[in-house]
Amino acid sequence: MKFEFIEHTADTGLIAYGRTLSEAFANAAYGLFSIIAELKPVRETESRKVEISGDDPEGLLFEWLNSLLYLFDVEMLIFKRFDILDLDGRHLEAVCYGEKYDPSRHHLKTGVKSATYHMLKVDEERNQVQVIFDV
């Protein structure tokens, strides 16, 4: 299982899993975009390199997901594959694959405003992350 949704009063959240922490971060990103849109019809015709820094693993997760939301909001890119090239406690480098939103082929589901720090967790021992999104 890549991720599972968690209940939260007015927002939505998820717990993402992986064999490695990099995979958990990638699965959190996939979960984010599965909230935003139906991912099955999304093709991998465009890519973007994302490089971010954070003060700690939780801050890195927060910046990672909000950087992806920025690319969706500004460039209308829907991503469905995330290759994490480098991840340590304060730095992440990844290549994200997807395509520009096409209303004739893509179904948007829920608008996500941002990832939040509320209940944000990075469990490095279990390769698991948790995030609540403001929708």
Helices and strands as residue ranges (DSSP letters): E 3-7, E 12-17, H 21-36, E 46-53, H 57-75, E 77-88, E 91-100, E 114-115, E 121-123, E 128-134
